[in-house]
Every structure is written in structure tokens, then in C-alpha cells.
Amino acid sequence: MVLFCYGCYGRIIIGVLHLLAMLQLEYEFTLPKGYLDADGNLHREGMMRLSRAIDEIVPMRDPRVKANPAYATVLILARVITRLGALEEVSPAVIEELFAVDLSFLQKFYRQINGLLEEETPTTTGDRTPEDE
């Protein structure tokens, strides 16, 4: 009795590698305004990777998040943004200095690529359209 099929194992590995190759792990973005660094350089083009559970768990241990839960957004984005312009690192300090429109964009982009956008609910106002008649 054969419990392990070497040929099957190879096909499984190839299938898993093919699936991983098809799965997009990083997404490019362009900030509406951009991050202006201390030297006056503007950084707009960036890359964000898919989030993992640990990316949302670790910030919850941070004392800044315990004092201000909204700060979790800053720490999570600093973890998942892998590139922003020519910056060597995207730290929480960089995220703190973003324009509000860019922070809002990144929050929405994060929810979008991670499949976290809430579905729109139909209106319940009772308004009728011409198609209803």
C-alpha cells in the first residue's frame, strides 16, 4: 500500500506555486498630493502590500494606540506601505506628516486591496424613480 505519491506531491507543489504567482501581493498607488520630505522632495508614487493579521494585531500592543486608538491607522499603514517615492523607509513619522487627503486615500486603498470595503446598502427612504412606475 502506497501512502505517499511522489508524482502527486510534485503536481501539488507546482499547483501551489502557480497559485502564488497568480495572487497579487503588492499594489501600486499614486497619492493625490504627496509626501513632502524635509528637503522639499515630493513623493507620490508608492507600493502597498496585502495586510496580514499580524499587521493589525501588533499595533494594538503599542502604547500610542492604547492612548489614542486612531493611531493604529498610522502604524498599520507604516507596516504595509513598502515604498513611497525615493524614501528608504516608510515610518510612522512619515505617515503622520501626510496631508489629510493622502491619509484618507491610503485608508480607502488599504480597505480596497484587502477586500474590506463595506457593500453599499440600498436606500430605504421610499423615494420612487420613474422606472418604478
C-alpha positions in Angstrom: 0.0 0.0 0.0 1.4 3.4 -1.0 0.5 6.2 1.3 2.6 8.9 -0.4 2.6 9.5 -4.1 5.8 11.3 -5.2 4.3 12.3 -8.6 1.2 13.7 -6.9 3.4 15.7 -4.5 5.2 17.3 -7.4 2.0 18.3 -9.1 0.7 19.8 -5.8 3.8 21.9 -5.3 3.6 23.1 -8.9 -0.1 24.0 -8.4 0.7 25.9 -5.2 3.5 27.8 -6.9 1.2 28.6 -9.8 -1.5 29.9 -7.4 1.0 32.1 -5.6 2.3 33.5 -8.9 -1.3 34.5 -9.8 -2.0 36.1 -6.4 -1.2 39.8 -6.4 0.5 40.7 -3.2 1.5 44.3 -3.9 -0.3 47.2 -5.5 0.9 50.5 -6.9 -0.7 53.8 -5.9 -0.3 57.5 -6.5 -1.1 59.9 -3.7 -3.4 62.8 -4.6 -1.0 65.4 -3.1 2.1 63.5 -2.0 4.5 63.4 0.9 6.9 66.4 1.2 10.1 65.5 2.9 12.4 67.8 4.9 14.5 68.5 1.7 11.4 69.6 -0.2 11.2 66.5 -2.4 7.7 65.3 -3.2 6.9 61.6 -3.1 3.7 60.5 -4.7 4.2 57.0 -6.2 4.2 54.1 -3.9 3.5 50.4 -3.3 1.3 48.7 -0.7 1.3 45.0 0.1 -1.6 43.0 1.3 -2.1 43.1 5.0 -1.7 40.1 7.2 -3.5 39.5 10.6 -0.2 40.4 12.4 -0.2 43.8 10.8 -3.4 44.7 12.6 -2.5 42.8 15.8 0.9 44.3 16.6 -0.2 47.9 16.6 -2.8 47.2 19.3 0.1 46.5 21.7 1.6 49.9 21.1 1.1 52.4 24.0 0.3 55.2 21.4 -2.7 53.1 20.2 -3.8 52.5 23.8 -3.8 56.2 24.4 -5.4 57.0 21.0 -7.0 54.1 19.1 -7.0 56.1 15.9 -3.2 55.9 15.9 -3.5 52.3 14.8 -4.1 53.5 11.3 -0.7 55.2 11.3 1.1 52.1 12.5 -0.7 49.7 10.1 -0.1 51.9 7.1 3.6 52.2 8.0 3.8 48.4 8.1 2.1 47.7 4.7 3.5 50.6 2.6 6.6 49.0 1.1 7.7 52.0 -1.0 6.9 55.7 -1.2 8.9 57.6 -3.8 12.6 57.6 -3.1 12.3 57.2 0.6 14.4 54.5 2.2 11.8 53.7 4.8 8.1 54.5 5.4 8.0 55.0 9.1 5.1 56.1 11.3 6.6 59.6 11.3 6.2 59.7 7.5 2.5 58.7 7.8 2.0 61.4 10.5 3.2 64.1 8.1 0.9 63.1 5.2 -1.8 65.6 4.0 -5.2 64.6 5.2 -6.4 63.8 1.6 -3.5 61.4 1.2 -4.2 59.7 4.5 -7.8 59.3 3.5 -6.8 57.9 0.1 -4.5 55.3 1.7 -7.1 54.2 4.2 -9.6 53.6 1.4 -6.9 52.0 -0.8 -6.0 49.6 2.1 -9.6 48.6 2.5 -10.0 48.1 -1.2 -7.0 45.9 -1.9 -7.7 43.8 1.3 -11.3 43.3 0.4 -12.6 45.2 3.4 -14.9 47.7 1.7 -18.4 47.6 3.0 -21.1 46.9 0.4 -23.4 49.7 -0.3 -26.8 49.3 1.3 -29.9 50.2 -0.7 -31.7 53.4 0.3 -34.8 52.9 2.4 -36.2 56.4 2.0 -39.1 55.2 -0.1 -38.3 57.5 -2.9 -39.7 56.3 -6.2 -38.0 56.7 -9.5 -39.7 56.8 -12.9 -38.6 53.2 -13.6 -40.6 52.1 -10.5 -43.9 53.3 -12.0 
